[in-house]
Amino acid sequence: MPINPLVALGRLGQSPWLDFITRKLVASGRLAKLISDDGLRGMTSNPTIFEKAISGSEDYDDDIRRLAAEGKTPAQIFEVVAVADVRASCDVFRRVYDASGGTDGLVSLEVNPELARDTVGTVAEAIRLWAALDRPNAMIKIPGTREGLPAITRAIEAGINVNVTLLFGVKRYGEVIEAFCSGLERRARAGRPIDRIGSVASFFVSRVDGRIDPILDRQGDPAGLRGKSAIANAAEAYGLFQRSLETRAWKALAALGARPQRPLWASTSTKDPTYPDVYYVEALIAPHTVNTLPPDTLDAYRDHGRPEVRIAAAQAEAARVLPGLRDAGIDLDQVTGFLEEDGVGKFAASYRQLLTGLEAKLEALAAR
């Protein structure tokens, strides 16, 4: 019988995670089945996912009524239900976490996206959410903005597992690696253990093509670069990750038991219908990485994925694509800078939409 392609990914060194969370997924046993049958090894969440879960079902209504009766605001209600769902998911993943020595079995909860430009606020929220979750396999998502960099360092120093989100540019990714290592170094100097701290760097993929492809289309794309920018950018980031493991600073941390901050490929669903539905998944299969997949992409890969390590081919192609973009007058740093700023705005808007949806649900429940 052919091996499940998702399970095969794990055997190739790439951990498939699920970019989705609902209370029903956990309570129904479906999450446990995904772990046992598909080799699922972790989970990510964000306000958009929670907004759809809360507004699209009645699963949270009793909790919302009770919390509202206690005088909690929509933001406080969201935090309570989100923490509960992440804690429950952490418990389901605990065996994976223990069996992997803490490498996998992690579940992410994001700090308030409106704090993306607020270092002090991000640190305070990360510490508070980490304490509320009270699970060793929880992970706090912190944006990889300029202001997020010192927050990453402080959170790692405090012993918090960190998922660095909203990464688009290779230069910023290099700064994230430095922030991660600085946190480990500070913690080690204080005589505290660093061997159980997990971190991933979430590098957003398909949005790069979403920004660059229309420019290439207007130019007629003479060099055939359409649909290649995002993979080339991610492949370049993976090369930086590989080189970071060869530095003297990292080897000193590894000798103390530190584990690498793995690249996590995010936004790997296909936005352009002319591309195959597993286009970005196939191209970026690489050891020591994570791919967080929305349910539709997970199902598609289970059905017709062809697992094979292809990162070397992607890196070789990047050597052609990246200079080609420059020749076409496309400044990749400018593109990724725009996408970071745009992503910050969109994440904050999604959070505000979630709170608006909660307010609407409160009114509807009160009217019944």
C-alpha positions in Angstrom: 0.0 0.0 0.0 1.5 3.4 -0.9 2.6 5.5 2.0 0.5 8.6 2.9 2.3 11.6 1.2 1.9 13.6 4.4 3.6 10.9 6.5 6.3 10.7 3.8 7.0 14.4 4.3 7.8 13.8 7.9 10.2 11.0 7.0 12.0 13.4 4.6 12.6 15.8 7.5 9.7 18.3 6.9 7.0 18.5 9.5 3.5 19.0 8.3 1.5 21.3 10.6 -2.1 22.3 10.2 -3.0 26.0 9.8 -6.4 25.7 11.4 -8.1 25.3 14.8 -11.6 24.8 16.0 -13.1 23.4 19.2 -15.0 20.8 17.2 -11.8 19.6 15.5 -10.4 18.7 18.9 -13.5 17.5 20.7 -14.6 15.2 17.8 -11.3 13.3 17.8 -10.6 14.5 14.3 -7.3 16.1 15.4 -6.1 12.9 17.0 -6.9 11.1 13.8 -5.0 13.5 11.7 -2.0 12.9 14.0 -2.3 9.2 13.9 -3.2 8.7 10.2 -1.5 11.7 8.5 1.5 12.2 10.7 0.4 15.7 11.6 3.1 17.2 13.8 1.8 20.7 14.9 -0.7 23.4 14.5 -0.8 27.2 13.9 -3.7 29.6 14.5 -4.4 33.3 13.9 -7.3 35.7 14.5 -8.9 35.0 11.1 -9.1 31.3 11.8 -10.6 31.9 15.2 -13.1 34.4 13.7 -14.4 31.8 11.3 -14.6 29.2 14.1 -16.5 31.4 16.5 -18.8 33.2 14.1 -19.5 30.1 12.0 -20.7 27.8 14.7 -22.6 27.6 18.0 -19.8 25.7 19.7 -18.7 28.8 21.6 -22.1 30.3 22.4 -22.4 29.1 26.0 -18.9 30.3 26.9 -19.6 33.7 25.2 -22.8 34.1 27.2 -21.1 33.2 30.5 -18.1 35.4 29.9 -20.2 38.3 28.9 -22.3 37.9 32.0 -19.1 38.2 34.0 -18.5 41.6 32.4 -15.7 40.6 30.0 -15.1 42.7 26.9 -15.0 41.1 23.4 -11.2 41.1 23.5 -11.2 39.3 26.9 -13.8 36.8 25.7 -11.7 36.0 22.6 -8.6 35.5 24.7 -10.3 33.1 27.1 -11.8 30.9 24.3 -8.6 31.0 22.3 -6.4 30.0 25.2 -8.8 27.1 26.0 -8.7 25.8 22.4 -4.9 26.1 22.2 -4.5 24.4 25.5 -6.8 21.5 24.5 -4.9 21.1 21.2 -1.6 21.1 23.1 -2.9 18.2 25.2 -3.7 16.2 22.1 -0.3 16.9 20.6 1.6 16.2 23.8 2.6 12.7 22.8 4.1 14.1 19.6 5.9 16.7 21.6 7.3 14.1 24.0 8.3 11.6 21.3 10.1 14.3 19.3 12.0 15.6 22.2 10.1 18.9 22.0 10.9 19.5 18.3 7.2 19.0 17.2 3.8 18.8 18.8 3.6 22.6 19.2 0.5 24.7 18.9 0.8 28.5 18.2 -1.3 31.4 19.6 -0.7 34.9 18.3 -0.1 38.1 20.3 -2.6 40.9 19.6 -1.6 41.9 16.0 -2.2 45.5 16.9 1.0 45.3 18.9 3.2 44.6 15.9 4.9 48.0 16.3 5.0 47.9 20.1 8.0 46.1 21.5 7.1 46.5 25.2 3.5 45.6 24.6 4.4 42.5 22.6 6.8 41.2 25.4 4.2 41.8 28.1 1.5 40.0 26.1 3.8 37.1 25.2 4.6 36.5 28.8 1.0 36.8 29.9 -0.3 34.4 27.2 2.5 31.9 27.9 1.5 31.8 31.5 -2.2 31.5 30.7 -1.6 28.6 28.3 0.6 26.8 30.9 1.7 24.1 28.4 5.3 23.3 27.5 4.3 22.6 23.9 2.5 26.0 23.4 4.1 28.5 21.1 3.6 32.3 21.0 3.5 34.0 17.6 5.4 37.3 17.5 5.6 39.3 14.3 9.0 39.6 12.7 8.8 43.4 12.4 11.7 45.7 13.4 9.9 46.3 16.7 9.3 42.6 17.0 13.0 41.7 16.9 13.8 42.7 20.5 10.6 41.1 21.7 11.7 37.8 20.1 15.0 38.0 22.0 13.3 38.8 25.3 10.7 36.0 24.9 13.4 33.4 24.1 15.4 34.6 27.0 12.3 34.1 29.2 12.1 30.5 28.0 9.0 31.0 25.8 8.6 29.0 22.6 8.3 31.5 19.7 6.8 31.3 16.3 8.1 34.4 14.4 5.4 35.3 11.9 5.0 37.7 9.0 8.4 37.1 7.4 8.8 38.0 3.8 12.3 39.2 3.2 15.6 37.3 3.5 17.3 40.3 5.1 14.7 40.5 7.9 15.0 36.8 8.3 18.7 37.1 9.0 17.8 39.6 11.7 15.3 37.2 13.2 18.0 34.5 13.4 20.2 37.0 15.3 17.4 37.9 17.6 16.7 34.2 18.3 20.4 33.4 19.0 20.7 36.5 21.2 17.9 35.3 23.4 19.5 31.9 23.8 22.9 33.5 24.6 21.4 35.7 27.3 19.6 32.8 28.8 22.7 30.6 28.7 24.8 33.3 30.4 22.2 33.5 33.2 22.8 29.7 33.7 19.3 28.7 32.5 18.7 25.7 30.2 18.2 26.3 26.5 17.7 22.7 25.4 13.8 22.7 25.4 13.1 26.0 23.7 11.4 25.6 20.4 11.2 28.3 17.7 10.2 28.5 14.1 10.5 31.4 11.6 7.3 31.6 9.5 8.3 32.7 6.0 5.3 33.6 3.9 5.5 32.3 0.4 2.7 32.7 -2.1 2.1 36.4 -1.3 5.4 37.2 -3.0 4.1 35.8 -6.3 0.8 37.6 -5.7 2.7 40.9 -5.7 5.3 40.2 -8.4 3.3 38.2 -11.0 1.1 41.1 -12.1 4.2 43.2 -12.7 5.7 40.5 -14.8 2.4 40.1 -16.7 2.4 43.8 -17.6 6.0 43.4 -18.9 5.1 40.3 -21.0 7.4 38.2 -18.7 10.1 37.7 -21.4 12.4 35.8 -19.0 9.7 33.3 -17.9 9.8 34.3 -14.2 6.1 34.2 -13.5 5.3 32.0 -10.5 9.0 31.6 -9.6 9.7 34.6 -7.4 8.2 33.2 -4.2 9.9 29.9 -4.3 13.3 31.6 -5.2 12.9 33.9 -2.2 12.1 31.0 0.1 15.0 29.0 -1.3 17.3 31.9 -0.6 16.0 32.0 3.0 16.7 28.3 3.4 20.3 28.8 2.3 20.7 31.5 5.0 19.3 29.0 7.5 21.8 26.4 6.4 24.7 28.8 6.7 23.6 30.0 10.1 24.1 26.4 11.4 27.7 26.5 10.4 28.6 29.7 12.4 30.8 29.5 15.5 28.1 31.2 17.5 25.5 28.6 16.6 27.8 25.7 17.3 28.5 27.1 20.8 24.7 27.2 21.4 24.2 23.7 20.0 26.9 22.4 22.3 24.6 23.5 25.2 21.7 21.6 23.7 20.0 24.4 21.7 17.8 23.4 18.8 17.7 25.3 15.5 14.9 27.7 14.7 13.4 25.9 11.8 12.1 27.7 8.7 8.3 27.3 8.5 6.7 27.8 5.1 3.5 29.7 5.6 1.0 30.9 3.0 1.6 27.8 0.9 -1.9 27.5 -0.5 -2.2 28.4 -4.1 -3.8 31.7 -4.7 -3.4 31.7 -8.5 -5.8 29.1 -10.1 -3.4 28.5 -12.9 -0.9 26.9 -10.5 -1.2 23.4 -9.2 -2.9 23.2 -5.8 0.2 21.8 -4.1 2.7 23.9 -6.1 4.4 25.6 -3.2 4.4 22.5 -1.0 6.2 20.4 -3.6 8.9 22.9 -4.4 9.9 23.6 -0.8 10.3 20.1 0.7 13.5 20.4 2.7 15.1 18.8 5.8 14.6 20.7 9.1 11.6 22.7 8.0 7.9 22.9 8.7 5.0 23.5 6.3 1.8 24.7 7.9 -1.1 23.7 5.6 -4.7 25.0 5.6 -7.2 22.1 5.5 -7.8 22.2 1.7 -4.1 22.1 0.9 -3.6 19.3 3.5 -6.3 17.3 1.8 -4.9 17.9 -1.6 -1.4 16.8 -0.6 -2.7 13.7 1.0 -4.5 12.9 -2.2 -1.9 13.6 -4.8 1.3 14.8 -3.2 4.7 13.5 -4.6 7.1 13.8 -1.7 10.7 14.4 -2.7 13.3 16.7 -1.3 13.5 19.5 -4.0 15.1 22.4 -2.1 18.4 22.0 -4.0 16.6 22.4 -7.3 14.8 25.4 -6.0 18.1 27.0 -4.9 19.6 26.3 -8.3 16.6 27.9 -10.0 16.9 30.9 -7.6 20.3 31.6 -8.9 18.6 32.4 -12.3 15.4 33.9 -11.0 16.7 36.5 -8.5 19.1 38.2 -11.0 16.3 38.0 -13.6 14.0 40.0 -11.3 16.6 42.7 -10.9 17.1 42.8 -14.6 13.3 43.3 -14.9 13.6 46.3 -12.6 11.9 44.5 -9.7 13.4 45.3 -6.3 12.6 42.3 -4.2 13.6 44.1 -0.9 11.0 46.7 -1.7 8.4 44.1 -2.5 9.0 42.2 0.7 9.0 45.4 2.7 5.6 46.3 1.3 4.3 42.9 2.0 5.4 43.1 5.7 3.7 46.5 6.1 0.6 45.2 4.3 0.6 42.0 6.4 0.7 44.0 9.6 -2.3 46.0 8.5 -4.2 43.0 7.4 -3.5 41.0 10.6 -4.7 44.0 12.7 -7.8 44.4 10.5 -8.6 40.7 10.9 -8.3 41.0 14.7 -10.7 44.0 14.7 -13.1 42.0 12.5 -13.0 39.2 15.0 -13.9 41.5 17.8 -16.7 43.1 15.7 -18.0 39.6 15.0 -18.0 38.8 18.7 -20.0 41.9 19.4 -22.5 40.9 16.8 -22.8 37.4 18.2 -23.3 38.9 21.7 -26.2 41.0 20.4 -27.7 38.0 18.6 -27.4 35.8 21.7 -29.0 38.5 23.9 -31.9 38.8 21.5 -32.8 35.1 21.6 
